Amino acid sequence: MVTLLRCCFTRVTLETVRGRRLIGALILTVCLGAPLVEAFDRWDDTVHDGNDTEANLMIAALCVGLALVVVETLVARIRLLSPHSKSSVACSTRAAVNRMMPAPPMPTTSPPLALRI
């Protein structure tokens, strides 16, 4: 009888990875592009009127990015705590033990003269 161990893996699909990369790229573009646009703009006088659209857009993008990171962290922790999570896979004991075994030691001395070719 084979004893089964539970190995936890997060269920991630290619679509979710692409979506996360796209959202991250958009947030990074806004955060890097807004100060660049602010440095070269001539259509508003931020010093006199205090209306800085680019800074507000950058703060909003940073808040969205922070919210996504917090939600992802909470979801990952909830999945780990759930006993009946769909993200767990049953592994055989032999496969789990093979992964835990250290690699055999490598010899540090040269072989005897009779074995050298």
Biopython code that builds the backbone (N, CA, C, O; Angstrom):
import numpy as np
from Bio.PDB.StructureBuilder import StructureBuilder

atoms = [
    (1, "MET", "N", (0.844, -1.182, 0.000)),
    (1, "MET", "CA", (0.000, 0.000, 0.000)),
    (1, "MET", "C", (0.891, 1.247, 0.000)),
    (1, "MET", "O", (1.793, 1.379, 0.827)),
    (2, "VAL", "N", (0.632, 2.125, -0.907)),
    (2, "VAL", "CA", (1.447, 3.331, -1.052)),
    (2, "VAL", "C", (0.829, 4.450, -0.230)),
    (2, "VAL", "O", (-0.349, 4.772, -0.386)),
    (3, "THR", "N", (1.626, 5.036, 0.639)),
    (3, "THR", "CA", (1.170, 6.177, 1.416)),
    (3, "THR", "C", (1.302, 7.423, 0.551)),
    (3, "THR", "O", (2.300, 7.594, -0.149)),
    (4, "LEU", "N", (0.298, 8.290, 0.598)),
    (4, "LEU", "CA", (0.309, 9.494, -0.226)),
    (4, "LEU", "C", (0.624, 10.715, 0.620)),
    (4, "LEU", "O", (0.081, 10.881, 1.712)),
    (5, "LEU", "N", (1.483, 11.547, 0.123)),
    (5, "LEU", "CA", (1.781, 12.824, 0.736)),
    (5, "LEU", "C", (1.120, 13.919, -0.085)),
    (5, "LEU", "O", (0.908, 13.761, -1.287)),
    (6, "ARG", "N", (0.803, 14.994, 0.548)),
    (6, "ARG", "CA", (0.211, 16.127, -0.173)),
    (6, "ARG", "C", (1.301, 17.134, -0.490)),
    (6, "ARG", "O", (1.961, 17.647, 0.414)),
    (7, "CYS", "N", (1.489, 17.412, -1.753)),
    (7, "CYS", "CA", (2.448, 18.420, -2.196)),
    (7, "CYS", "C", (1.640, 19.607, -2.700)),
    (7, "CYS", "O", (0.765, 19.444, -3.551)),
    (8, "CYS", "N", (1.919, 20.773, -2.195)),
    (8, "CYS", "CA", (1.112, 21.942, -2.560)),
    (8, "CYS", "C", (1.730, 22.658, -3.748)),
    (8, "CYS", "O", (2.916, 22.987, -3.749)),
    (9, "PHE", "N", (0.911, 22.890, -4.750)),
    (9, "PHE", "CA", (1.295, 23.672, -5.909)),
    (9, "PHE", "C", (0.210, 24.708, -6.141)),
    (9, "PHE", "O", (-0.966, 24.436, -5.902)),
    (10, "THR", "N", (0.581, 25.871, -6.596)),
    (10, "THR", "CA", (-0.404, 26.885, -6.904)),
    (10, "THR", "C", (-0.889, 26.668, -8.314)),
    (10, "THR", "O", (-0.094, 26.416, -9.219)),
    (11, "ARG", "N", (-2.189, 26.763, -8.508)),
    (11, "ARG", "CA", (-2.776, 26.557, -9.814)),
    (11, "ARG", "C", (-2.663, 27.855, -10.618)),
    (11, "ARG", "O", (-3.392, 28.816, -10.376)),
    (12, "VAL", "N", (-1.751, 27.862, -11.562)),
    (12, "VAL", "CA", (-1.510, 29.049, -12.380)),
    (12, "VAL", "C", (-1.605, 28.624, -13.837)),
    (12, "VAL", "O", (-0.981, 27.652, -14.262)),
    (13, "THR", "N", (-2.395, 29.371, -14.588)),
    (13, "THR", "CA", (-2.509, 29.086, -16.007)),
    (13, "THR", "C", (-1.735, 30.126, -16.799)),
    (13, "THR", "O", (-1.330, 31.160, -16.267)),
    (14, "LEU", "N", (-1.540, 29.841, -18.061)),
    (14, "LEU", "CA", (-0.802, 30.755, -18.921)),
    (14, "LEU", "C", (-1.531, 32.090, -19.066)),
    (14, "LEU", "O", (-0.897, 33.140, -19.166)),
    (15, "GLU", "N", (-2.857, 32.046, -19.076)),
    (15, "GLU", "CA", (-3.628, 33.284, -19.214)),
    (15, "GLU", "C", (-3.451, 34.196, -18.002)),
    (15, "GLU", "O", (-3.345, 35.413, -18.152)),
    (16, "THR", "N", (-3.417, 33.609, -16.793)),
    (16, "THR", "CA", (-3.240, 34.451, -15.612)),
    (16, "THR", "C", (-1.844, 35.050, -15.572)),
    (16, "THR", "O", (-1.669, 36.188, -15.136)),
    (17, "VAL", "N", (-0.856, 34.300, -16.018)),
    (17, "VAL", "CA", (0.509, 34.833, -16.041)),
    (17, "VAL", "C", (0.604, 35.976, -17.048)),
    (17, "VAL", "O", (1.221, 37.004, -16.766)),
    (18, "ARG", "N", (0.000, 35.801, -18.214)),
    (18, "ARG", "CA", (0.011, 36.876, -19.220)),
    (18, "ARG", "C", (-0.724, 38.107, -18.721)),
    (18, "ARG", "O", (-0.284, 39.235, -18.944)),
    (19, "GLY", "N", (-1.850, 37.888, -18.042)),
    (19, "GLY", "CA", (-2.613, 39.006, -17.491)),
    (19, "GLY", "C", (-1.829, 39.767, -16.438)),
    (19, "GLY", "O", (-1.828, 40.998, -16.423)),
    (20, "ARG", "N", (-1.164, 39.033, -15.557)),
    (20, "ARG", "CA", (-0.354, 39.683, -14.530)),
    (20, "ARG", "C", (0.806, 40.461, -15.145)),
    (20, "ARG", "O", (1.123, 41.565, -14.703)),
    (21, "ARG", "N", (1.428, 39.889, -16.152)),
    (21, "ARG", "CA", (2.531, 40.601, -16.816)),
    (21, "ARG", "C", (2.040, 41.867, -17.509)),
    (21, "ARG", "O", (2.710, 42.898, -17.471)),
    (22, "LEU", "N", (0.879, 41.790, -18.139)),
    (22, "LEU", "CA", (0.332, 42.960, -18.824)),
    (22, "LEU", "C", (-0.006, 44.056, -17.826)),
    (22, "LEU", "O", (0.322, 45.222, -18.045)),
    (23, "ILE", "N", (-0.661, 43.686, -16.730)),
    (23, "ILE", "CA", (-1.007, 44.680, -15.712)),
    (23, "ILE", "C", (0.260, 45.277, -15.104)),
    (23, "ILE", "O", (0.335, 46.488, -14.894)),
    (24, "GLY", "N", (1.247, 44.442, -14.824)),
    (24, "GLY", "CA", (2.510, 44.943, -14.281)),
    (24, "GLY", "C", (3.219, 45.879, -15.244)),
    (24, "GLY", "O", (3.785, 46.892, -14.832)),
    (25, "ALA", "N", (3.188, 45.540, -16.533)),
    (25, "ALA", "CA", (3.822, 46.403, -17.534)),
    (25, "ALA", "C", (3.095, 47.742, -17.646)),
    (25, "ALA", "O", (3.731, 48.785, -17.792)),
    (26, "LEU", "N", (1.765, 47.712, -17.578)),
    (26, "LEU", "CA", (1.003, 48.967, -17.632)),
    (26, "LEU", "C", (1.296, 49.849, -16.421)),
    (26, "LEU", "O", (1.487, 51.057, -16.562)),
    (27, "ILE", "N", (1.331, 49.253, -15.239)),
    (27, "ILE", "CA", (1.621, 50.032, -14.031)),
    (27, "ILE", "C", (3.041, 50.596, -14.089)),
    (27, "ILE", "O", (3.267, 51.753, -13.734)),
    (28, "LEU", "N", (3.988, 49.786, -14.531)),
    (28, "LEU", "CA", (5.371, 50.253, -14.650)),
    (28, "LEU", "C", (5.488, 51.379, -15.683)),
    (28, "LEU", "O", (6.232, 52.337, -15.474)),
    (29, "THR", "N", (4.760, 51.266, -16.787)),
    (29, "THR", "CA", (4.787, 52.307, -17.811)),
    (29, "THR", "C", (4.241, 53.621, -17.277)),
    (29, "THR", "O", (4.809, 54.683, -17.530)),
    (30, "VAL", "N", (3.142, 53.549, -16.540)),
    (30, "VAL", "CA", (2.563, 54.768, -15.964)),
    (30, "VAL", "C", (3.517, 55.375, -14.946)),
    (30, "VAL", "O", (3.715, 56.590, -14.929)),
    (31, "CYS", "N", (4.116, 54.534, -14.091)),
    (31, "CYS", "CA", (4.999, 55.056, -13.047)),
    (31, "CYS", "C", (6.297, 55.642, -13.599)),
    (31, "CYS", "O", (6.858, 56.567, -13.012)),
    (32, "LEU", "N", (6.774, 55.114, -14.716)),
    (32, "LEU", "CA", (7.974, 55.681, -15.329)),
    (32, "LEU", "C", (7.651, 56.803, -16.311)),
    (32, "LEU", "O", (8.444, 57.729, -16.480)),
    (33, "GLY", "N", (6.497, 56.724, -16.955)),
    (33, "GLY", "CA", (6.147, 57.719, -17.956)),
    (33, "GLY", "C", (5.593, 59.008, -17.392)),
    (33, "GLY", "O", (5.803, 60.071, -17.977)),
    (34, "ALA", "N", (4.887, 58.947, -16.265)),
    (34, "ALA", "CA", (4.277, 60.151, -15.690)),
    (34, "ALA", "C", (5.325, 61.198, -15.292)),
    (34, "ALA", "O", (5.154, 62.367, -15.640)),
    (35, "PRO", "N", (6.389, 60.841, -14.588)),
    (35, "PRO", "CA", (7.388, 61.872, -14.283)),
    (35, "PRO", "C", (8.098, 62.397, -15.529)),
    (35, "PRO", "O", (8.494, 63.561, -15.581)),
    (36, "LEU", "N", (8.254, 61.533, -16.531)),
    (36, "LEU", "CA", (8.876, 61.967, -17.775)),
    (36, "LEU", "C", (7.989, 62.990, -18.488)),
    (36, "LEU", "O", (8.479, 64.004, -18.984)),
    (37, "VAL", "N", (6.699, 62.721, -18.536)),
    (37, "VAL", "CA", (5.763, 63.668, -19.147)),
    (37, "VAL", "C", (5.730, 64.955, -18.335)),
    (37, "VAL", "O", (5.690, 66.047, -18.903)),
    (38, "GLU", "N", (5.746, 64.838, -17.020)),
    (38, "GLU", "CA", (5.728, 66.023, -16.155)),
    (38, "GLU", "C", (6.966, 66.892, -16.372)),
    (38, "GLU", "O", (6.882, 68.116, -16.274)),
    (39, "ALA", "N", (8.108, 66.280, -16.665)),
    (39, "ALA", "CA", (9.337, 67.047, -16.865)),
    (39, "ALA", "C", (9.295, 67.873, -18.142)),
    (39, "ALA", "O", (9.926, 68.928, -18.219)),
    (40, "PHE", "N", (8.552, 67.401, -19.152)),
    (40, "PHE", "CA", (8.557, 68.090, -20.439)),
    (40, "PHE", "C", (7.240, 68.773, -20.784)),
    (40, "PHE", "O", (7.101, 69.300, -21.888)),
    (41, "ASP", "N", (6.266, 68.779, -19.870)),
    (41, "ASP", "CA", (4.977, 69.387, -20.229)),
    (41, "ASP", "C", (5.038, 70.910, -20.179)),
    (41, "ASP", "O", (5.823, 71.496, -19.434)),
    (42, "ARG", "N", (4.198, 71.525, -20.984)),
    (42, "ARG", "CA", (4.120, 72.972, -21.018)),
    (42, "ARG", "C", (2.666, 73.438, -20.953)),
    (42, "ARG", "O", (2.408, 74.639, -21.035)),
    (43, "TRP", "N", (1.724, 72.528, -20.809)),
    (43, "TRP", "CA", (0.323, 72.899, -20.881)),
    (43, "TRP", "C", (-0.299, 73.221, -19.522)),
    (43, "TRP", "O", (-1.417, 73.733, -19.467)),
    (44, "ASP", "N", (0.407, 72.928, -18.420)),
    (44, "ASP", "CA", (-0.145, 73.313, -17.127)),
    (44, "ASP", "C", (0.960, 73.909, -16.268)),
    (44, "ASP", "O", (2.141, 73.607, -16.441)),
    (45, "ASP", "N", (0.555, 74.746, -15.358)),
    (45, "ASP", "CA", (1.503, 75.385, -14.452)),
    (45, "ASP", "C", (1.276, 74.809, -13.054)),
    (45, "ASP", "O", (0.490, 75.337, -12.268)),
    (46, "THR", "N", (1.971, 73.732, -12.769)),
    (46, "THR", "CA", (1.757, 72.991, -11.529)),
    (46, "THR", "C", (2.132, 73.810, -10.303)),
    (46, "THR", "O", (1.495, 73.679, -9.258)),
    (47, "VAL", "N", (3.136, 74.638, -10.409)),
    (47, "VAL", "CA", (3.611, 75.405, -9.265)),
    (47, "VAL", "C", (2.546, 76.399, -8.812)),
    (47, "VAL", "O", (2.366, 76.592, -7.609)),
    (48, "HIS", "N", (1.833, 77.039, -9.751)),
    (48, "HIS", "CA", (0.869, 78.080, -9.378)),
    (48, "HIS", "C", (-0.514, 77.537, -9.048)),
    (48, "HIS", "O", (-1.156, 78.024, -8.117)),
    (49, "ASP", "N", (-0.986, 76.539, -9.790)),
    (49, "ASP", "CA", (-2.354, 76.078, -9.539)),
    (49, "ASP", "C", (-2.427, 74.797, -8.704)),
    (49, "ASP", "O", (-3.506, 74.454, -8.220)),
    (50, "GLY", "N", (-1.330, 74.090, -8.522)),
    (50, "GLY", "CA", (-1.310, 72.890, -7.684)),
    (50, "GLY", "C", (-2.046, 71.704, -8.265)),
    (50, "GLY", "O", (-2.307, 70.736, -7.552)),
    (51, "ASN", "N", (-2.384, 71.753, -9.531)),
    (51, "ASN", "CA", (-3.110, 70.664, -10.172)),
    (51, "ASN", "C", (-2.108, 69.832, -10.973)),
    (51, "ASN", "O", (-1.685, 70.231, -12.057)),
    (52, "ASP", "N", (-1.739, 68.688, -10.435)),
    (52, "ASP", "CA", (-0.736, 67.843, -11.066)),
    (52, "ASP", "C", (-1.380, 66.514, -11.460)),
    (52, "ASP", "O", (-1.445, 65.591, -10.648)),
    (53, "THR", "N", (-1.851, 66.417, -12.696)),
    (53, "THR", "CA", (-2.559, 65.234, -13.170)),
    (53, "THR", "C", (-1.643, 64.027, -13.248)),
    (53, "THR", "O", (-2.057, 62.917, -12.914)),
    (54, "GLU", "N", (-0.414, 64.222, -13.680)),
    (54, "GLU", "CA", (0.501, 63.108, -13.846)),
    (54, "GLU", "C", (0.831, 62.452, -12.513)),
    (54, "GLU", "O", (0.886, 61.225, -12.428)),
    (55, "ALA", "N", (1.052, 63.244, -11.476)),
    (55, "ALA", "CA", (1.352, 62.687, -10.157)),
    (55, "ALA", "C", (0.146, 61.932, -9.613)),
    (55, "ALA", "O", (0.307, 60.877, -9.000)),
    (56, "ASN", "N", (-1.052, 62.453, -9.828)),
    (56, "ASN", "CA", (-2.258, 61.755, -9.380)),
    (56, "ASN", "C", (-2.422, 60.418, -10.100)),
    (56, "ASN", "O", (-2.812, 59.425, -9.485)),
    (57, "LEU", "N", (-2.127, 60.388, -11.390)),
    (57, "LEU", "CA", (-2.215, 59.150, -12.155)),
    (57, "LEU", "C", (-1.187, 58.131, -11.659)),
    (57, "LEU", "O", (-1.484, 56.939, -11.569)),
    (58, "MET", "N", (0.008, 58.596, -11.340)),
    (58, "MET", "CA", (1.046, 57.701, -10.852)),
    (58, "MET", "C", (0.678, 57.140, -9.473)),
    (58, "MET", "O", (0.902, 55.958, -9.215)),
    (59, "ILE", "N", (0.129, 57.954, -8.601)),
    (59, "ILE", "CA", (-0.291, 57.478, -7.278)),
    (59, "ILE", "C", (-1.414, 56.461, -7.415)),
    (59, "ILE", "O", (-1.432, 55.467, -6.690)),
    (60, "ALA", "N", (-2.346, 56.689, -8.325)),
    (60, "ALA", "CA", (-3.430, 55.736, -8.549)),
    (60, "ALA", "C", (-2.880, 54.398, -9.063)),
    (60, "ALA", "O", (-3.337, 53.339, -8.633)),
    (61, "ALA", "N", (-1.911, 54.437, -9.970)),
    (61, "ALA", "CA", (-1.315, 53.205, -10.495)),
    (61, "ALA", "C", (-0.576, 52.447, -9.396)),
    (61, "ALA", "O", (-0.653, 51.220, -9.334)),
    (62, "LEU", "N", (0.131, 53.157, -8.537)),
    (62, "LEU", "CA", (0.827, 52.506, -7.426)),
    (62, "LEU", "C", (-0.154, 51.874, -6.442)),
    (62, "LEU", "O", (0.109, 50.798, -5.905)),
    (63, "CYS", "N", (-1.280, 52.537, -6.205)),
    (63, "CYS", "CA", (-2.297, 51.968, -5.313)),
    (63, "CYS", "C", (-2.912, 50.703, -5.911)),
    (63, "CYS", "O", (-3.153, 49.731, -5.194)),
    (64, "VAL", "N", (-3.164, 50.711, -7.211)),
    (64, "VAL", "CA", (-3.700, 49.511, -7.871)),
    (64, "VAL", "C", (-2.690, 48.377, -7.791)),
    (64, "VAL", "O", (-3.071, 47.241, -7.508)),
    (65, "GLY", "N", (-1.422, 48.651, -8.029)),
    (65, "GLY", "CA", (-0.387, 47.629, -7.935)),
    (65, "GLY", "C", (-0.258, 47.071, -6.529)),
    (65, "GLY", "O", (-0.111, 45.861, -6.354)),
    (66, "LEU", "N", (-0.310, 47.935, -5.528)),
    (66, "LEU", "CA", (-0.242, 47.479, -4.145)),
    (66, "LEU", "C", (-1.451, 46.618, -3.790)),
    (66, "LEU", "O", (-1.310, 45.603, -3.109)),
    (67, "ALA", "N", (-2.630, 47.015, -4.244)),
    (67, "ALA", "CA", (-3.838, 46.231, -3.983)),
    (67, "ALA", "C", (-3.736, 44.849, -4.622)),
    (67, "ALA", "O", (-4.131, 43.858, -4.007)),
    (68, "LEU", "N", (-3.218, 44.767, -5.835)),
    (68, "LEU", "CA", (-3.061, 43.470, -6.492)),
    (68, "LEU", "C", (-2.080, 42.568, -5.749)),
    (68, "LEU", "O", (-2.317, 41.366, -5.630)),
    (69, "VAL", "N", (-1.001, 43.120, -5.256)),
    (69, "VAL", "CA", (-0.020, 42.339, -4.508)),
    (69, "VAL", "C", (-0.626, 41.825, -3.201)),
    (69, "VAL", "O", (-0.416, 40.668, -2.835)),
    (70, "VAL", "N", (-1.373, 42.672, -2.501)),
    (70, "VAL", "CA", (-1.995, 42.259, -1.236)),
    (70, "VAL", "C", (-3.025, 41.167, -1.476)),
    (70, "VAL", "O", (-3.075, 40.187, -0.732)),
    (71, "VAL", "N", (-3.852, 41.327, -2.513)),
    (71, "VAL", "CA", (-4.862, 40.309, -2.817)),
    (71, "VAL", "C", (-4.204, 38.992, -3.190)),
    (71, "VAL", "O", (-4.647, 37.939, -2.733)),
    (72, "GLU", "N", (-3.168, 39.022, -4.000)),
    (72, "GLU", "CA", (-2.471, 37.791, -4.404)),
    (72, "GLU", "C", (-1.857, 37.093, -3.200)),
    (72, "GLU", "O", (-1.902, 35.866, -3.112)),
    (73, "THR", "N", (-1.282, 37.854, -2.270)),
    (73, "THR", "CA", (-0.698, 37.273, -1.068)),
    (73, "THR", "C", (-1.773, 36.629, -0.194)),
    (73, "THR", "O", (-1.581, 35.524, 0.315)),
    (74, "LEU", "N", (-2.896, 37.310, -0.021)),
    (74, "LEU", "CA", (-3.984, 36.749, 0.783)),
    (74, "LEU", "C", (-4.551, 35.484, 0.159)),
    (74, "LEU", "O", (-4.813, 34.509, 0.863)),
    (75, "VAL", "N", (-4.741, 35.490, -1.143)),
    (75, "VAL", "CA", (-5.268, 34.302, -1.825)),
    (75, "VAL", "C", (-4.303, 33.133, -1.689)),
    (75, "VAL", "O", (-4.736, 32.004, -1.463)),
    (76, "ALA", "N", (-3.010, 33.380, -1.823)),
    (76, "ALA", "CA", (-2.023, 32.308, -1.688)),
    (76, "ALA", "C", (-2.029, 31.733, -0.273)),
    (76, "ALA", "O", (-1.926, 30.518, -0.103)),
    (77, "ARG", "N", (-2.145, 32.581, 0.736)),
    (77, "ARG", "CA", (-2.173, 32.082, 2.119)),
    (77, "ARG", "C", (-3.454, 31.315, 2.412)),
    (77, "ARG", "O", (-3.423, 30.308, 3.120)),
    (78, "ILE", "N", (-4.570, 31.774, 1.880)),
    (78, "ILE", "CA", (-5.829, 31.051, 2.079)),
    (78, "ILE", "C", (-5.769, 29.690, 1.414)),
    (78, "ILE", "O", (-6.254, 28.706, 1.974)),
    (79, "ARG", "N", (-5.181, 29.618, 0.228)),
    (79, "ARG", "CA", (-5.042, 28.326, -0.455)),
    (79, "ARG", "C", (-4.167, 27.365, 0.336)),
    (79, "ARG", "O", (-4.451, 26.168, 0.383)),
    (80, "LEU", "N", (-3.111, 27.871, 0.956)),
    (80, "LEU", "CA", (-2.245, 27.002, 1.749)),
    (80, "LEU", "C", (-2.942, 26.497, 3.002)),
    (80, "LEU", "O", (-2.680, 25.378, 3.443)),
    (81, "LEU", "N", (-3.825, 27.301, 3.583)),
    (81, "LEU", "CA", (-4.515, 26.908, 4.800)),
    (81, "LEU", "C", (-5.703, 25.993, 4.542)),
    (81, "LEU", "O", (-6.143, 25.288, 5.451)),
    (82, "SER", "N", (-6.221, 25.989, 3.344)),
    (82, "SER", "CA", (-7.395, 25.194, 3.021)),
    (82, "SER", "C", (-7.038, 23.713, 2.959)),
    (82, "SER", "O", (-6.146, 23.327, 2.204)),
    (83, "PRO", "N", (-7.733, 22.864, 3.755)),
    (83, "PRO", "CA", (-7.405, 21.437, 3.732)),
    (83, "PRO", "C", (-7.887, 20.734, 2.468)),
    (83, "PRO", "O", (-7.312, 19.718, 2.077)),
    (84, "HIS", "N", (-8.913, 21.244, 1.833)),
    (84, "HIS", "CA", (-9.472, 20.617, 0.637)),
    (84, "HIS", "C", (-9.210, 21.467, -0.597)),
    (84, "HIS", "O", (-10.074, 21.622, -1.460)),
    (85, "SER", "N", (-8.017, 22.005, -0.661)),
    (85, "SER", "CA", (-7.663, 22.879, -1.773)),
    (85, "SER", "C", (-7.523, 22.084, -3.061)),
    (85, "SER", "O", (-6.990, 20.974, -3.067)),
    (86, "LYS", "N", (-8.006, 22.665, -4.148)),
    (86, "LYS", "CA", (-7.850, 22.021, -5.458)),
    (86, "LYS", "C", (-6.433, 22.188, -5.984)),
    (86, "LYS", "O", (-6.068, 21.578, -6.989)),
    (87, "SER", "N", (-5.637, 23.004, -5.317)),
    (87, "SER", "CA", (-4.284, 23.253, -5.799)),
    (87, "SER", "C", (-3.281, 22.269, -5.218)),
    (87, "SER", "O", (-2.076, 22.460, -5.380)),
    (88, "SER", "N", (-3.747, 21.220, -4.544)),
    (88, "SER", "CA", (-2.810, 20.234, -4.019)),
    (88, "SER", "C", (-2.827, 18.994, -4.896)),
    (88, "SER", "O", (-3.856, 18.643, -5.472)),
    (89, "VAL", "N", (-1.695, 18.341, -4.990)),
    (89, "VAL", "CA", (-1.530, 17.167, -5.829)),
    (89, "VAL", "C", (-0.982, 16.053, -4.960)),
    (89, "VAL", "O", (-0.101, 16.288, -4.132)),
    (90, "ALA", "N", (-1.488, 14.854, -5.135)),
    (90, "ALA", "CA", (-0.998, 13.721, -4.353)),
    (90, "ALA", "C", (0.286, 13.194, -4.988)),
    (90, "ALA", "O", (0.345, 12.979, -6.198)),
    (91, "CYS", "N", (1.306, 12.988, -4.166)),
    (91, "CYS", "CA", (2.584, 12.459, -4.626)),
    (91, "CYS", "C", (2.862, 11.161, -3.886)),
    (91, "CYS", "O", (2.511, 11.028, -2.714)),
    (92, "SER", "N", (3.474, 10.224, -4.544)),
    (92, "SER", "CA", (3.818, 8.980, -3.866)),
    (92, "SER", "C", (4.965, 9.227, -2.902)),
    (92, "SER", "O", (5.737, 10.171, -3.069)),
    (93, "THR", "N", (5.071, 8.378, -1.898)),
    (93, "THR", "CA", (6.117, 8.519, -0.893)),
    (93, "THR", "C", (7.493, 8.368, -1.523)),
    (93, "THR", "O", (8.424, 9.088, -1.163)),
    (94, "ARG", "N", (7.627, 7.444, -2.456)),
    (94, "ARG", "CA", (8.926, 7.210, -3.101)),
    (94, "ARG", "C", (9.388, 8.451, -3.867)),
    (94, "ARG", "O", (10.562, 8.813, -3.805)),
    (95, "ALA", "N", (8.469, 9.106, -4.591)),
    (95, "ALA", "CA", (8.844, 10.311, -5.332)),
    (95, "ALA", "C", (9.229, 11.438, -4.381)),
    (95, "ALA", "O", (10.163, 12.190, -4.657)),
    (96, "ALA", "N", (8.509, 11.559, -3.255)),
    (96, "ALA", "CA", (8.824, 12.609, -2.290)),
    (96, "ALA", "C", (10.175, 12.348, -1.632)),
    (96, "ALA", "O", (10.942, 13.284, -1.408)),
    (97, "VAL", "N", (10.474, 11.091, -1.320)),
    (97, "VAL", "CA", (11.757, 10.761, -0.698)),
    (97, "VAL", "C", (12.901, 10.995, -1.679)),
    (97, "VAL", "O", (13.965, 11.468, -1.280)),
    (98, "ASN", "N", (12.700, 10.672, -2.953)),
    (98, "ASN", "CA", (13.746, 10.891, -3.953)),
    (98, "ASN", "C", (14.073, 12.373, -4.081)),
    (98, "ASN", "O", (15.228, 12.730, -4.315)),
    (99, "ARG", "N", (13.067, 13.247, -3.930)),
    (99, "ARG", "CA", (13.320, 14.677, -4.016)),
    (99, "ARG", "C", (14.058, 15.188, -2.788)),
    (99, "ARG", "O", (14.792, 16.174, -2.872)),
    (100, "MET", "N", (13.871, 14.526, -1.645)),
    (100, "MET", "CA", (14.500, 14.982, -0.411)),
    (100, "MET", "C", (15.918, 14.460, -0.239)),
    (100, "MET", "O", (16.684, 15.024, 0.543)),
    (101, "MET", "N", (16.288, 13.400, -0.944)),
    (101, "MET", "CA", (17.609, 12.799, -0.789)),
    (101, "MET", "C", (18.684, 13.731, -1.359)),
    (101, "MET", "O", (18.518, 14.274, -2.452)),
    (102, "PRO", "N", (19.772, 13.914, -0.632)),
    (102, "PRO", "CA", (20.843, 14.753, -1.165)),
    (102, "PRO", "C", (21.567, 14.032, -2.295)),
    (102, "PRO", "O", (21.500, 12.809, -2.411)),
    (103, "ALA", "N", (22.243, 14.790, -3.105)),
    (103, "ALA", "CA", (23.014, 14.219, -4.203)),
    (103, "ALA", "C", (24.200, 13.459, -3.624)),
    (103, "ALA", "O", (24.712, 13.828, -2.567)),
    (104, "PRO", "N", (24.645, 12.398, -4.305)),
    (104, "PRO", "CA", (25.806, 11.654, -3.796)),
    (104, "PRO", "C", (27.044, 12.546, -3.824)),
    (104, "PRO", "O", (27.170, 13.412, -4.690)),
    (105, "PRO", "N", (27.950, 12.336, -2.883)),
    (105, "PRO", "CA", (29.139, 13.186, -2.828)),
    (105, "PRO", "C", (30.040, 12.968, -4.037)),
    (105, "PRO", "O", (30.148, 11.860, -4.561)),
    (106, "MET", "N", (30.675, 14.036, -4.460)),
    (106, "MET", "CA", (31.611, 13.954, -5.581)),
    (106, "MET", "C", (33.017, 13.712, -5.022)),
    (106, "MET", "O", (33.400, 14.318, -4.021)),
    (107, "PRO", "N", (33.782, 12.831, -5.665)),
    (107, "PRO", "CA", (35.134, 12.567, -5.153)),
    (107, "PRO", "C", (36.022, 13.797, -5.335)),
    (107, "PRO", "O", (35.945, 14.500, -6.342)),
    (108, "THR", "N", (36.848, 14.031, -4.349)),
    (108, "THR", "CA", (37.760, 15.185, -4.419)),
    (108, "THR", "C", (39.178, 14.774, -4.773)),
    (108, "THR", "O", (40.035, 15.629, -5.000)),
    (109, "THR", "N", (39.432, 13.486, -4.823)),
    (109, "THR", "CA", (40.778, 13.019, -5.186)),
    (109, "THR", "C", (40.724, 12.338, -6.547)),
    (109, "THR", "O", (39.661, 11.906, -6.993)),
    (110, "SER", "N", (41.843, 12.248, -7.184)),
    (110, "SER", "CA", (41.896, 11.582, -8.488)),
    (110, "SER", "C", (41.839, 10.073, -8.287)),
    (110, "SER", "O", (42.224, 9.584, -7.226)),
    (111, "PRO", "N", (41.362, 9.316, -9.294)),
    (111, "PRO", "CA", (41.279, 7.865, -9.153)),
    (111, "PRO", "C", (42.679, 7.245, -9.094)),
    (111, "PRO", "O", (43.662, 7.876, -9.483)),
    (112, "PRO", "N", (42.756, 6.022, -8.610)),
    (112, "PRO", "CA", (44.070, 5.354, -8.567)),
    (112, "PRO", "C", (44.673, 5.213, -9.955)),
    (112, "PRO", "O", (43.966, 5.288, -10.959)),
    (113, "LEU", "N", (45.954, 5.014, -10.005)),
    (113, "LEU", "CA", (46.691, 4.959, -11.256)),
    (113, "LEU", "C", (46.180, 3.831, -12.157)),
    (113, "LEU", "O", (46.178, 3.984, -13.379)),
    (114, "ALA", "N", (45.749, 2.706, -11.587)),
    (114, "ALA", "CA", (45.260, 1.590, -12.390)),
    (114, "ALA", "C", (43.958, 1.930, -13.104)),
    (114, "ALA", "O", (43.667, 1.352, -14.151)),
    (115, "LEU", "N", (43.169, 2.855, -12.562)),
    (115, "LEU", "CA", (41.882, 3.202, -13.175)),
    (115, "LEU", "C", (42.002, 4.353, -14.163)),
    (115, "LEU", "O", (41.055, 4.610, -14.906)),
    (116, "ARG", "N", (43.100, 5.037, -14.198)),
    (116, "ARG", "CA", (43.250, 6.169, -15.114)),
    (116, "ARG", "C", (43.425, 5.680, -16.531)),
    (116, "ARG", "O", (44.064, 4.655, -16.771)),
    (117, "ILE", "N", (42.862, 6.406, -17.463)),
    (117, "ILE", "CA", (42.985, 6.020, -18.880)),
    (117, "ILE", "C", (43.784, 7.080, -19.594)),
    (117, "ILE", "O", (44.017, 6.971, -20.797)),
]
sb = StructureBuilder()
sb.init_structure("model")
sb.init_model(0)
sb.init_chain("A")
sb.init_seg("    ")
for serial, (resi, resn, name, xyz) in enumerate(atoms, 1):
    if name == "N":
        sb.init_residue(resn, " ", resi, " ")
    sb.init_atom(name, np.array(xyz, "f"), 0.0, 1.0, " ", f" {name:<3s}", serial, name[0])
structure = sb.get_structure()
